[in-house]
Amino acid sequence: MNISRSEQRALHVLALGGRILHERGAGRKIVDVTCVTREGMILDDCDLRTFQSLRRKRLIESRNGAPYTISYRGRRSVRAQLDNQGGTKC
């Protein structure tokens, strides 16, 4: 499965315990998303287009209106990296 760099970053954040908060507008459609790390920092790279792509590929899921988290399929798809800096060493 082809996963873009921004999708990969979002999946890494979610795999480490992060979540995607969503806001619904008129008509119950999702109009804004915010990807939050486990520590409470916001991932700037995750936008509505990235969110929709992850959802379409079923890499993230939400249950009963809760924030979106990584799905089993997403955990299987994420590539292991030393850190979230694109493979650079510390």
HTML snippet that shows the backbone in 3Dmol.js (N, CA, C, O; Angstrom):
<script src="https://3Dmol.org/build/3Dmol-min.js"></script>
<div id="view" style="width:600px;height:400px;position:relative"></div>
<script>
const pdb = `
ATOM      1  N   MET A   1       0.841  -1.176   0.000  1.00  0.00           N
ATOM      2  CA  MET A   1       0.000   0.000   0.000  1.00  0.00           C
ATOM      3  C   MET A   1       0.884   1.236   0.000  1.00  0.00           C
ATOM      4  O   MET A   1       1.852   1.305   0.758  1.00  0.00           O
ATOM      5  N   ASN A   2       0.568   2.201  -0.831  1.00  0.00           N
ATOM      6  CA  ASN A   2       1.320   3.440  -0.900  1.00  0.00           C
ATOM      7  C   ASN A   2       0.837   4.399   0.177  1.00  0.00           C
ATOM      8  O   ASN A   2      -0.344   4.739   0.241  1.00  0.00           O
ATOM      9  N   ILE A   3       1.769   4.829   1.022  1.00  0.00           N
ATOM     10  CA  ILE A   3       1.455   5.766   2.095  1.00  0.00           C
ATOM     11  C   ILE A   3       2.391   6.956   1.944  1.00  0.00           C
ATOM     12  O   ILE A   3       3.610   6.792   1.916  1.00  0.00           O
ATOM     13  N   SER A   4       1.827   8.147   1.847  1.00  0.00           N
ATOM     14  CA  SER A   4       2.639   9.346   1.657  1.00  0.00           C
ATOM     15  C   SER A   4       3.411   9.679   2.934  1.00  0.00           C
ATOM     16  O   SER A   4       3.158   9.108   3.995  1.00  0.00           O
ATOM     17  N   ARG A   5       4.343  10.598   2.813  1.00  0.00           N
ATOM     18  CA  ARG A   5       5.171  10.987   3.950  1.00  0.00           C
ATOM     19  C   ARG A   5       4.341  11.614   5.071  1.00  0.00           C
ATOM     20  O   ARG A   5       4.569  11.316   6.243  1.00  0.00           O
ATOM     21  N   SER A   6       3.390  12.473   4.729  1.00  0.00           N
ATOM     22  CA  SER A   6       2.559  13.102   5.762  1.00  0.00           C
ATOM     23  C   SER A   6       1.652  12.074   6.433  1.00  0.00           C
ATOM     24  O   SER A   6       1.403  12.156   7.636  1.00  0.00           O
ATOM     25  N   GLU A   7       1.156  11.105   5.657  1.00  0.00           N
ATOM     26  CA  GLU A   7       0.344  10.034   6.239  1.00  0.00           C
ATOM     27  C   GLU A   7       1.197   9.183   7.178  1.00  0.00           C
ATOM     28  O   GLU A   7       0.737   8.772   8.243  1.00  0.00           O
ATOM     29  N   GLN A   8       2.432   8.923   6.779  1.00  0.00           N
ATOM     30  CA  GLN A   8       3.346   8.129   7.600  1.00  0.00           C
ATOM     31  C   GLN A   8       3.638   8.835   8.917  1.00  0.00           C
ATOM     32  O   GLN A   8       3.669   8.195   9.968  1.00  0.00           O
ATOM     33  N   ARG A   9       3.853  10.151   8.871  1.00  0.00           N
ATOM     34  CA  ARG A   9       4.099  10.909  10.101  1.00  0.00           C
ATOM     35  C   ARG A   9       2.905  10.854  11.037  1.00  0.00           C
ATOM     36  O   ARG A   9       3.059  10.667  12.244  1.00  0.00           O
ATOM     37  N   ALA A  10       1.714  11.018  10.476  1.00  0.00           N
ATOM     38  CA  ALA A  10       0.501  10.960  11.292  1.00  0.00           C
ATOM     39  C   ALA A  10       0.334   9.574  11.910  1.00  0.00           C
ATOM     40  O   ALA A  10      -0.038   9.463  13.078  1.00  0.00           O
ATOM     41  N   LEU A  11       0.600   8.529  11.153  1.00  0.00           N
ATOM     42  CA  LEU A  11       0.491   7.172  11.683  1.00  0.00           C
ATOM     43  C   LEU A  11       1.501   6.929  12.807  1.00  0.00           C
ATOM     44  O   LEU A  11       1.188   6.237  13.776  1.00  0.00           O
ATOM     45  N   HIS A  12       2.702   7.489  12.688  1.00  0.00           N
ATOM     46  CA  HIS A  12       3.694   7.341  13.750  1.00  0.00           C
ATOM     47  C   HIS A  12       3.201   7.986  15.044  1.00  0.00           C
ATOM     48  O   HIS A  12       3.338   7.413  16.125  1.00  0.00           O
ATOM     49  N   VAL A  13       2.630   9.179  14.922  1.00  0.00           N
ATOM     50  CA  VAL A  13       2.105   9.873  16.102  1.00  0.00           C
ATOM     51  C   VAL A  13       0.988   9.055  16.734  1.00  0.00           C
ATOM     52  O   VAL A  13       0.931   8.916  17.956  1.00  0.00           O
ATOM     53  N   LEU A  14       0.104   8.518  15.910  1.00  0.00           N
ATOM     54  CA  LEU A  14      -1.007   7.720  16.421  1.00  0.00           C
ATOM     55  C   LEU A  14      -0.519   6.411  17.034  1.00  0.00           C
ATOM     56  O   LEU A  14      -1.066   5.956  18.039  1.00  0.00           O
ATOM     57  N   ALA A  15       0.504   5.803  16.438  1.00  0.00           N
ATOM     58  CA  ALA A  15       1.040   4.547  16.966  1.00  0.00           C
ATOM     59  C   ALA A  15       1.686   4.750  18.331  1.00  0.00           C
ATOM     60  O   ALA A  15       1.741   3.821  19.137  1.00  0.00           O
ATOM     61  N   LEU A  16       2.170   5.950  18.590  1.00  0.00           N
ATOM     62  CA  LEU A  16       2.798   6.249  19.877  1.00  0.00           C
ATOM     63  C   LEU A  16       1.792   6.763  20.908  1.00  0.00           C
ATOM     64  O   LEU A  16       2.192   7.250  21.965  1.00  0.00           O
ATOM     65  N   GLY A  17       0.507   6.663  20.619  1.00  0.00           N
ATOM     66  CA  GLY A  17      -0.511   7.038  21.593  1.00  0.00           C
ATOM     67  C   GLY A  17      -1.226   8.340  21.303  1.00  0.00           C
ATOM     68  O   GLY A  17      -1.985   8.823  22.143  1.00  0.00           O
ATOM     69  N   GLY A  18      -1.004   8.921  20.134  1.00  0.00           N
ATOM     70  CA  GLY A  18      -1.677  10.161  19.784  1.00  0.00           C
ATOM     71  C   GLY A  18      -3.098   9.913  19.314  1.00  0.00           C
ATOM     72  O   GLY A  18      -3.565   8.776  19.265  1.00  0.00           O
ATOM     73  N   ARG A  19      -3.782  11.009  18.967  1.00  0.00           N
ATOM     74  CA  ARG A  19      -5.157  10.902  18.475  1.00  0.00           C
ATOM     75  C   ARG A  19      -5.455  12.063  17.545  1.00  0.00           C
ATOM     76  O   ARG A  19      -4.763  13.080  17.560  1.00  0.00           O
ATOM     77  N   ILE A  20      -6.484  11.902  16.742  1.00  0.00           N
ATOM     78  CA  ILE A  20      -6.917  12.967  15.841  1.00  0.00           C
ATOM     79  C   ILE A  20      -8.271  13.461  16.320  1.00  0.00           C
ATOM     80  O   ILE A  20      -9.253  12.719  16.320  1.00  0.00           O
ATOM     81  N   LEU A  21      -8.309  14.718  16.727  1.00  0.00           N
ATOM     82  CA  LEU A  21      -9.550  15.341  17.155  1.00  0.00           C
ATOM     83  C   LEU A  21     -10.241  15.916  15.926  1.00  0.00           C
ATOM     84  O   LEU A  21      -9.587  16.498  15.061  1.00  0.00           O
ATOM     85  N   HIS A  22     -11.549  15.759  15.845  1.00  0.00           N
ATOM     86  CA  HIS A  22     -12.275  16.232  14.672  1.00  0.00           C
ATOM     87  C   HIS A  22     -13.434  17.133  15.089  1.00  0.00           C
ATOM     88  O   HIS A  22     -13.999  16.987  16.173  1.00  0.00           O
ATOM     89  N   GLU A  23     -13.773  18.069  14.202  1.00  0.00           N
ATOM     90  CA  GLU A  23     -14.909  18.965  14.413  1.00  0.00           C
ATOM     91  C   GLU A  23     -15.873  18.801  13.260  1.00  0.00           C
ATOM     92  O   GLU A  23     -15.471  18.743  12.098  1.00  0.00           O
ATOM     93  N   ARG A  24     -17.129  18.729  13.587  1.00  0.00           N
ATOM     94  CA  ARG A  24     -18.165  18.579  12.569  1.00  0.00           C
ATOM     95  C   ARG A  24     -18.852  19.919  12.337  1.00  0.00           C
ATOM     96  O   ARG A  24     -19.076  20.696  13.264  1.00  0.00           O
ATOM     97  N   GLY A  25     -19.177  20.163  11.079  1.00  0.00           N
ATOM     98  CA  GLY A  25     -19.877  21.375  10.708  1.00  0.00           C
ATOM     99  C   GLY A  25     -21.344  21.088  10.449  1.00  0.00           C
ATOM    100  O   GLY A  25     -21.872  20.054  10.859  1.00  0.00           O
ATOM    101  N   ALA A  26     -21.989  22.009   9.770  1.00  0.00           N
ATOM    102  CA  ALA A  26     -23.389  21.819   9.398  1.00  0.00           C
ATOM    103  C   ALA A  26     -23.480  20.637   8.441  1.00  0.00           C
ATOM    104  O   ALA A  26     -22.640  20.488   7.553  1.00  0.00           O
ATOM    105  N   GLY A  27     -24.466  19.822   8.614  1.00  0.00           N
ATOM    106  CA  GLY A  27     -24.596  18.642   7.774  1.00  0.00           C
ATOM    107  C   GLY A  27     -23.816  17.460   8.299  1.00  0.00           C
ATOM    108  O   GLY A  27     -23.725  16.432   7.629  1.00  0.00           O
ATOM    109  N   ARG A  28     -23.240  17.589   9.508  1.00  0.00           N
ATOM    110  CA  ARG A  28     -22.527  16.501  10.185  1.00  0.00           C
ATOM    111  C   ARG A  28     -21.255  16.049   9.465  1.00  0.00           C
ATOM    112  O   ARG A  28     -20.744  14.967   9.753  1.00  0.00           O
ATOM    113  N   LYS A  29     -20.734  16.854   8.537  1.00  0.00           N
ATOM    114  CA  LYS A  29     -19.475  16.512   7.869  1.00  0.00           C
ATOM    115  C   LYS A  29     -18.303  17.026   8.687  1.00  0.00           C
ATOM    116  O   LYS A  29     -18.398  18.056   9.354  1.00  0.00           O
ATOM    117  N   ILE A  30     -17.197  16.295   8.629  1.00  0.00           N
ATOM    118  CA  ILE A  30     -15.993  16.708   9.338  1.00  0.00           C
ATOM    119  C   ILE A  30     -15.355  17.857   8.567  1.00  0.00           C
ATOM    120  O   ILE A  30     -15.041  17.722   7.385  1.00  0.00           O
ATOM    121  N   VAL A  31     -15.165  18.990   9.244  1.00  0.00           N
ATOM    122  CA  VAL A  31     -14.641  20.178   8.579  1.00  0.00           C
ATOM    123  C   VAL A  31     -13.241  20.560   9.046  1.00  0.00           C
ATOM    124  O   VAL A  31     -12.552  21.316   8.361  1.00  0.00           O
ATOM    125  N   ASP A  32     -12.808  20.048  10.204  1.00  0.00           N
ATOM    126  CA  ASP A  32     -11.483  20.408  10.704  1.00  0.00           C
ATOM    127  C   ASP A  32     -10.940  19.268  11.559  1.00  0.00           C
ATOM    128  O   ASP A  32     -11.683  18.632  12.306  1.00  0.00           O
ATOM    129  N   VAL A  33      -9.642  19.017  11.441  1.00  0.00           N
ATOM    130  CA  VAL A  33      -8.989  17.974  12.228  1.00  0.00           C
ATOM    131  C   VAL A  33      -7.716  18.526  12.864  1.00  0.00           C
ATOM    132  O   VAL A  33      -7.067  19.418  12.317  1.00  0.00           O
ATOM    133  N   THR A  34      -7.372  17.979  14.029  1.00  0.00           N
ATOM    134  CA  THR A  34      -6.149  18.335  14.731  1.00  0.00           C
ATOM    135  C   THR A  34      -5.518  17.052  15.243  1.00  0.00           C
ATOM    136  O   THR A  34      -6.139  16.307  16.001  1.00  0.00           O
ATOM    137  N   CYS A  35      -4.290  16.798  14.832  1.00  0.00           N
ATOM    138  CA  CYS A  35      -3.568  15.606  15.268  1.00  0.00           C
ATOM    139  C   CYS A  35      -2.743  15.978  16.502  1.00  0.00           C
ATOM    140  O   CYS A  35      -1.879  16.853  16.445  1.00  0.00           O
ATOM    141  N   VAL A  36      -3.023  15.300  17.616  1.00  0.00           N
ATOM    142  CA  VAL A  36      -2.395  15.616  18.891  1.00  0.00           C
ATOM    143  C   VAL A  36      -1.557  14.429  19.337  1.00  0.00           C
ATOM    144  O   VAL A  36      -2.022  13.290  19.313  1.00  0.00           O
ATOM    145  N   THR A  37      -0.310  14.697  19.748  1.00  0.00           N
ATOM    146  CA  THR A  37       0.560  13.634  20.234  1.00  0.00           C
ATOM    147  C   THR A  37       0.168  13.249  21.651  1.00  0.00           C
ATOM    148  O   THR A  37      -0.663  13.908  22.276  1.00  0.00           O
ATOM    149  N   ARG A  38       0.763  12.194  22.144  1.00  0.00           N
ATOM    150  CA  ARG A  38       0.493  11.729  23.502  1.00  0.00           C
ATOM    151  C   ARG A  38       0.857  12.799  24.531  1.00  0.00           C
ATOM    152  O   ARG A  38       0.221  12.893  25.580  1.00  0.00           O
ATOM    153  N   GLU A  39       1.886  13.610  24.232  1.00  0.00           N
ATOM    154  CA  GLU A  39       2.334  14.661  25.146  1.00  0.00           C
ATOM    155  C   GLU A  39       1.509  15.929  25.046  1.00  0.00           C
ATOM    156  O   GLU A  39       1.694  16.845  25.848  1.00  0.00           O
ATOM    157  N   GLY A  40       0.595  16.008  24.071  1.00  0.00           N
ATOM    158  CA  GLY A  40      -0.259  17.180  23.913  1.00  0.00           C
ATOM    159  C   GLY A  40       0.204  18.161  22.852  1.00  0.00           C
ATOM    160  O   GLY A  40      -0.398  19.224  22.698  1.00  0.00           O
ATOM    161  N   MET A  41       1.253  17.836  22.119  1.00  0.00           N
ATOM    162  CA  MET A  41       1.732  18.715  21.052  1.00  0.00           C
ATOM    163  C   MET A  41       0.908  18.466  19.792  1.00  0.00           C
ATOM    164  O   MET A  41       0.357  17.380  19.615  1.00  0.00           O
ATOM    165  N   ILE A  42       0.823  19.458  18.924  1.00  0.00           N
ATOM    166  CA  ILE A  42       0.021  19.359  17.708  1.00  0.00           C
ATOM    167  C   ILE A  42       0.929  19.097  16.516  1.00  0.00           C
ATOM    168  O   ILE A  42       1.927  19.791  16.322  1.00  0.00           O
ATOM    169  N   LEU A  43       0.577  18.089  15.715  1.00  0.00           N
ATOM    170  CA  LEU A  43       1.298  17.786  14.489  1.00  0.00           C
ATOM    171  C   LEU A  43       0.774  18.704  13.393  1.00  0.00           C
ATOM    172  O   LEU A  43      -0.398  18.632  13.022  1.00  0.00           O
ATOM    173  N   ASP A  44       1.639  19.563  12.881  1.00  0.00           N
ATOM    174  CA  ASP A  44       1.237  20.564  11.900  1.00  0.00           C
ATOM    175  C   ASP A  44       1.001  19.958  10.519  1.00  0.00           C
ATOM    176  O   ASP A  44       0.291  20.542   9.701  1.00  0.00           O
ATOM    177  N   ASP A  45       1.582  18.808  10.258  1.00  0.00           N
ATOM    178  CA  ASP A  45       1.556  18.193   8.929  1.00  0.00           C
ATOM    179  C   ASP A  45       0.222  17.508   8.597  1.00  0.00           C
ATOM    180  O   ASP A  45      -0.051  17.221   7.431  1.00  0.00           O
ATOM    181  N   CYS A  46      -0.593  17.250   9.597  1.00  0.00           N
ATOM    182  CA  CYS A  46      -1.836  16.509   9.398  1.00  0.00           C
ATOM    183  C   CYS A  46      -2.974  17.484   9.092  1.00  0.00           C
ATOM    184  O   CYS A  46      -3.391  18.251   9.960  1.00  0.00           O
ATOM    185  N   ASP A  47      -3.468  17.451   7.867  1.00  0.00           N
ATOM    186  CA  ASP A  47      -4.576  18.318   7.480  1.00  0.00           C
ATOM    187  C   ASP A  47      -5.786  17.468   7.095  1.00  0.00           C
ATOM    188  O   ASP A  47      -5.755  16.244   7.214  1.00  0.00           O
ATOM    189  N   LEU A  48      -6.840  18.118   6.639  1.00  0.00           N
ATOM    190  CA  LEU A  48      -8.081  17.418   6.318  1.00  0.00           C
ATOM    191  C   LEU A  48      -7.891  16.417   5.176  1.00  0.00           C
ATOM    192  O   LEU A  48      -8.495  15.344   5.186  1.00  0.00           O
ATOM    193  N   ARG A  49      -7.062  16.762   4.202  1.00  0.00           N
ATOM    194  CA  ARG A  49      -6.812  15.868   3.075  1.00  0.00           C
ATOM    195  C   ARG A  49      -6.087  14.600   3.527  1.00  0.00           C
ATOM    196  O   ARG A  49      -6.435  13.500   3.097  1.00  0.00           O
ATOM    197  N   THR A  50      -5.088  14.748   4.385  1.00  0.00           N
ATOM    198  CA  THR A  50      -4.362  13.598   4.926  1.00  0.00           C
ATOM    199  C   THR A  50      -5.295  12.727   5.765  1.00  0.00           C
ATOM    200  O   THR A  50      -5.261  11.500   5.680  1.00  0.00           O
ATOM    201  N   PHE A  51      -6.122  13.377   6.569  1.00  0.00           N
ATOM    202  CA  PHE A  51      -7.081  12.657   7.410  1.00  0.00           C
ATOM    203  C   PHE A  51      -8.041  11.822   6.560  1.00  0.00           C
ATOM    204  O   PHE A  51      -8.282  10.650   6.853  1.00  0.00           O
ATOM    205  N   GLN A  52      -8.583  12.431   5.510  1.00  0.00           N
ATOM    206  CA  GLN A  52      -9.526  11.716   4.650  1.00  0.00           C
ATOM    207  C   GLN A  52      -8.856  10.540   3.944  1.00  0.00           C
ATOM    208  O   GLN A  52      -9.475   9.493   3.754  1.00  0.00           O
ATOM    209  N   SER A  53      -7.612  10.708   3.562  1.00  0.00           N
ATOM    210  CA  SER A  53      -6.878   9.631   2.912  1.00  0.00           C
ATOM    211  C   SER A  53      -6.647   8.469   3.875  1.00  0.00           C
ATOM    212  O   SER A  53      -6.812   7.308   3.503  1.00  0.00           O
ATOM    213  N   LEU A  54      -6.263   8.785   5.120  1.00  0.00           N
ATOM    214  CA  LEU A  54      -6.063   7.736   6.121  1.00  0.00           C
ATOM    215  C   LEU A  54      -7.371   7.011   6.415  1.00  0.00           C
ATOM    216  O   LEU A  54      -7.391   5.793   6.589  1.00  0.00           O
ATOM    217  N   ARG A  55      -8.446   7.759   6.466  1.00  0.00           N
ATOM    218  CA  ARG A  55      -9.749   7.151   6.740  1.00  0.00           C
ATOM    219  C   ARG A  55     -10.221   6.281   5.586  1.00  0.00           C
ATOM    220  O   ARG A  55     -10.773   5.201   5.795  1.00  0.00           O
ATOM    221  N   ARG A  56     -10.000   6.760   4.364  1.00  0.00           N
ATOM    222  CA  ARG A  56     -10.388   6.002   3.171  1.00  0.00           C
ATOM    223  C   ARG A  56      -9.632   4.674   3.091  1.00  0.00           C
ATOM    224  O   ARG A  56     -10.192   3.664   2.665  1.00  0.00           O
ATOM    225  N   LYS A  57      -8.360   4.677   3.502  1.00  0.00           N
ATOM    226  CA  LYS A  57      -7.544   3.465   3.486  1.00  0.00           C
ATOM    227  C   LYS A  57      -7.781   2.588   4.719  1.00  0.00           C
ATOM    228  O   LYS A  57      -7.187   1.517   4.843  1.00  0.00           O
ATOM    229  N   ARG A  58      -8.643   3.039   5.624  1.00  0.00           N
ATOM    230  CA  ARG A  58      -8.996   2.339   6.864  1.00  0.00           C
ATOM    231  C   ARG A  58      -7.792   2.128   7.777  1.00  0.00           C
ATOM    232  O   ARG A  58      -7.664   1.091   8.428  1.00  0.00           O
ATOM    233  N   LEU A  59      -6.904   3.137   7.814  1.00  0.00           N
ATOM    234  CA  LEU A  59      -5.739   3.068   8.684  1.00  0.00           C
ATOM    235  C   LEU A  59      -6.022   3.697  10.043  1.00  0.00           C
ATOM    236  O   LEU A  59      -5.270   3.490  10.995  1.00  0.00           O
ATOM    237  N   ILE A  60      -7.110   4.467  10.133  1.00  0.00           N
ATOM    238  CA  ILE A  60      -7.544   5.055  11.394  1.00  0.00           C
ATOM    239  C   ILE A  60      -9.008   4.733  11.602  1.00  0.00           C
ATOM    240  O   ILE A  60      -9.729   4.421  10.655  1.00  0.00           O
ATOM    241  N   GLU A  61      -9.446   4.812  12.870  1.00  0.00           N
ATOM    242  CA  GLU A  61     -10.839   4.505  13.166  1.00  0.00           C
ATOM    243  C   GLU A  61     -11.296   5.293  14.384  1.00  0.00           C
ATOM    244  O   GLU A  61     -10.492   5.710  15.218  1.00  0.00           O
ATOM    245  N   SER A  62     -12.605   5.487  14.464  1.00  0.00           N
ATOM    246  CA  SER A  62     -13.233   6.131  15.600  1.00  0.00           C
ATOM    247  C   SER A  62     -14.403   5.270  16.034  1.00  0.00           C
ATOM    248  O   SER A  62     -15.119   4.707  15.205  1.00  0.00           O
ATOM    249  N   ARG A  63     -14.585   5.175  17.319  1.00  0.00           N
ATOM    250  CA  ARG A  63     -15.703   4.383  17.838  1.00  0.00           C
ATOM    251  C   ARG A  63     -16.586   5.263  18.703  1.00  0.00           C
ATOM    252  O   ARG A  63     -16.116   5.902  19.643  1.00  0.00           O
ATOM    253  N   ASN A  64     -17.876   5.289  18.375  1.00  0.00           N
ATOM    254  CA  ASN A  64     -18.881   6.034  19.146  1.00  0.00           C
ATOM    255  C   ASN A  64     -18.548   7.519  19.284  1.00  0.00           C
ATOM    256  O   ASN A  64     -18.762   8.100  20.348  1.00  0.00           O
ATOM    257  N   GLY A  65     -18.035   8.131  18.239  1.00  0.00           N
ATOM    258  CA  GLY A  65     -17.760   9.566  18.241  1.00  0.00           C
ATOM    259  C   GLY A  65     -16.497   9.974  18.968  1.00  0.00           C
ATOM    260  O   GLY A  65     -16.253  11.167  19.147  1.00  0.00           O
ATOM    261  N   ALA A  66     -15.691   9.022  19.390  1.00  0.00           N
ATOM    262  CA  ALA A  66     -14.441   9.325  20.087  1.00  0.00           C
ATOM    263  C   ALA A  66     -13.407   9.837  19.080  1.00  0.00           C
ATOM    264  O   ALA A  66     -13.608   9.698  17.874  1.00  0.00           O
ATOM    265  N   PRO A  67     -12.298  10.431  19.557  1.00  0.00           N
ATOM    266  CA  PRO A  67     -11.236  10.844  18.631  1.00  0.00           C
ATOM    267  C   PRO A  67     -10.707   9.652  17.830  1.00  0.00           C
ATOM    268  O   PRO A  67     -10.760   8.510  18.286  1.00  0.00           O
ATOM    269  N   TYR A  68     -10.202   9.936  16.639  1.00  0.00           N
ATOM    270  CA  TYR A  68      -9.678   8.887  15.765  1.00  0.00           C
ATOM    271  C   TYR A  68      -8.336   8.401  16.303  1.00  0.00           C
ATOM    272  O   TYR A  68      -7.501   9.196  16.735  1.00  0.00           O
ATOM    273  N   THR A  69      -8.146   7.095  16.269  1.00  0.00           N
ATOM    274  CA  THR A  69      -6.896   6.466  16.668  1.00  0.00           C
ATOM    275  C   THR A  69      -6.463   5.511  15.561  1.00  0.00           C
ATOM    276  O   THR A  69      -7.199   5.292  14.599  1.00  0.00           O
ATOM    277  N   ILE A  70      -5.288   4.954  15.697  1.00  0.00           N
ATOM    278  CA  ILE A  70      -4.780   4.047  14.677  1.00  0.00           C
ATOM    279  C   ILE A  70      -5.532   2.715  14.751  1.00  0.00           C
ATOM    280  O   ILE A  70      -5.839   2.232  15.841  1.00  0.00           O
ATOM    281  N   SER A  71      -5.818   2.140  13.619  1.00  0.00           N
ATOM    282  CA  SER A  71      -6.510   0.852  13.565  1.00  0.00           C
ATOM    283  C   SER A  71      -5.483  -0.277  13.505  1.00  0.00           C
ATOM    284  O   SER A  71      -4.281  -0.035  13.398  1.00  0.00           O
ATOM    285  N   TYR A  72      -5.971  -1.493  13.575  1.00  0.00           N
ATOM    286  CA  TYR A  72      -5.087  -2.657  13.469  1.00  0.00           C
ATOM    287  C   TYR A  72      -4.365  -2.646  12.119  1.00  0.00           C
ATOM    288  O   TYR A  72      -3.166  -2.911  12.035  1.00  0.00           O
ATOM    289  N   ARG A  73      -5.118  -2.336  11.076  1.00  0.00           N
ATOM    290  CA  ARG A  73      -4.533  -2.266   9.735  1.00  0.00           C
ATOM    291  C   ARG A  73      -3.468  -1.166   9.665  1.00  0.00           C
ATOM    292  O   ARG A  73      -2.448  -1.333   8.996  1.00  0.00           O
ATOM    293  N   GLY A  74      -3.701  -0.049  10.352  1.00  0.00           N
ATOM    294  CA  GLY A  74      -2.730   1.036  10.389  1.00  0.00           C
ATOM    295  C   GLY A  74      -1.463   0.636  11.114  1.00  0.00           C
ATOM    296  O   GLY A  74      -0.364   0.989  10.688  1.00  0.00           O
ATOM    297  N   ARG A  75      -1.607  -0.105  12.213  1.00  0.00           N
ATOM    298  CA  ARG A  75      -0.426  -0.582  12.941  1.00  0.00           C
ATOM    299  C   ARG A  75       0.405  -1.519  12.094  1.00  0.00           C
ATOM    300  O   ARG A  75       1.632  -1.522  12.185  1.00  0.00           O
ATOM    301  N   ARG A  76      -0.251  -2.308  11.276  1.00  0.00           N
ATOM    302  CA  ARG A  76       0.469  -3.233  10.396  1.00  0.00           C
ATOM    303  C   ARG A  76       1.163  -2.488   9.250  1.00  0.00           C
ATOM    304  O   ARG A  76       2.170  -2.966   8.727  1.00  0.00           O
ATOM    305  N   SER A  77       0.637  -1.327   8.857  1.00  0.00           N
ATOM    306  CA  SER A  77       1.150  -0.592   7.703  1.00  0.00           C
ATOM    307  C   SER A  77       2.265   0.383   8.039  1.00  0.00           C
ATOM    308  O   SER A  77       3.058   0.736   7.165  1.00  0.00           O
ATOM    309  N   VAL A  78       2.342   0.822   9.278  1.00  0.00           N
ATOM    310  CA  VAL A  78       3.326   1.847   9.628  1.00  0.00           C
ATOM    311  C   VAL A  78       4.726   1.249   9.590  1.00  0.00           C
ATOM    312  O   VAL A  78       4.951   0.133  10.057  1.00  0.00           O
ATOM    313  N   ARG A  79       5.663   2.005   9.027  1.00  0.00           N
ATOM    314  CA  ARG A  79       7.048   1.558   8.948  1.00  0.00           C
ATOM    315  C   ARG A  79       7.772   1.931  10.236  1.00  0.00           C
ATOM    316  O   ARG A  79       7.590   3.031  10.758  1.00  0.00           O
ATOM    317  N   ALA A  80       8.581   1.030  10.741  1.00  0.00           N
ATOM    318  CA  ALA A  80       9.336   1.287  11.962  1.00  0.00           C
ATOM    319  C   ALA A  80      10.469   2.264  11.665  1.00  0.00           C
ATOM    320  O   ALA A  80      11.184   2.124  10.674  1.00  0.00           O
ATOM    321  N   GLN A  81      10.618   3.256  12.544  1.00  0.00           N
ATOM    322  CA  GLN A  81      11.707   4.221  12.431  1.00  0.00           C
ATOM    323  C   GLN A  81      12.268   4.466  13.827  1.00  0.00           C
ATOM    324  O   GLN A  81      11.580   4.268  14.828  1.00  0.00           O
ATOM    325  N   LEU A  82      13.523   4.898  13.879  1.00  0.00           N
ATOM    326  CA  LEU A  82      14.155   5.196  15.160  1.00  0.00           C
ATOM    327  C   LEU A  82      13.437   6.332  15.868  1.00  0.00           C
ATOM    328  O   LEU A  82      13.201   6.266  17.075  1.00  0.00           O
ATOM    329  N   ASP A  83      13.090   7.366  15.129  1.00  0.00           N
ATOM    330  CA  ASP A  83      12.340   8.491  15.679  1.00  0.00           C
ATOM    331  C   ASP A  83      11.429   9.040  14.595  1.00  0.00           C
ATOM    332  O   ASP A  83      11.339   8.466  13.509  1.00  0.00           O
ATOM    333  N   ASN A  84      10.764  10.129  14.876  1.00  0.00           N
ATOM    334  CA  ASN A  84       9.791  10.686  13.933  1.00  0.00           C
ATOM    335  C   ASN A  84      10.414  11.790  13.073  1.00  0.00           C
ATOM    336  O   ASN A  84       9.690  12.642  12.558  1.00  0.00           O
ATOM    337  N   GLN A  85      11.721  11.793  12.911  1.00  0.00           N
ATOM    338  CA  GLN A  85      12.401  12.829  12.148  1.00  0.00           C
ATOM    339  C   GLN A  85      12.792  12.369  10.761  1.00  0.00           C
ATOM    340  O   GLN A  85      13.713  12.930  10.168  1.00  0.00           O
ATOM    341  N   GLY A  86      12.123  11.373  10.231  1.00  0.00           N
ATOM    342  CA  GLY A  86      12.401  10.941   8.877  1.00  0.00           C
ATOM    343  C   GLY A  86      13.592  10.018   8.752  1.00  0.00           C
ATOM    344  O   GLY A  86      14.178   9.910   7.675  1.00  0.00           O
ATOM    345  N   GLY A  87      13.961   9.352   9.828  1.00  0.00           N
ATOM    346  CA  GLY A  87      15.044   8.383   9.772  1.00  0.00           C
ATOM    347  C   GLY A  87      16.399   8.942  10.135  1.00  0.00           C
ATOM    348  O   GLY A  87      17.389   8.220  10.019  1.00  0.00           O
ATOM    349  N   THR A  88      16.503  10.197  10.570  1.00  0.00           N
ATOM    350  CA  THR A  88      17.797  10.739  10.973  1.00  0.00           C
ATOM    351  C   THR A  88      18.148  10.251  12.360  1.00  0.00           C
ATOM    352  O   THR A  88      17.268  10.018  13.189  1.00  0.00           O
ATOM    353  N   LYS A  89      19.426  10.098  12.607  1.00  0.00           N
ATOM    354  CA  LYS A  89      19.875   9.626  13.919  1.00  0.00           C
ATOM    355  C   LYS A  89      20.020  10.789  14.872  1.00  0.00           C
ATOM    356  O   LYS A  89      20.269  11.922  14.460  1.00  0.00           O
ATOM    357  N   CYS A  90      19.860  10.499  16.150  1.00  0.00           N
ATOM    358  CA  CYS A  90      19.962  11.536  17.188  1.00  0.00           C
ATOM    359  C   CYS A  90      21.391  11.935  17.441  1.00  0.00           C
ATOM    360  O   CYS A  90      21.653  12.795  18.282  1.00  0.00           O
TER     361      CYS A  90
END
`;
const viewer = $3Dmol.createViewer("view");
viewer.addModel(pdb, "pdb");
viewer.setStyle({}, {cartoon: {color: "spectrum"}});
viewer.zoomTo();
viewer.render();
</script>
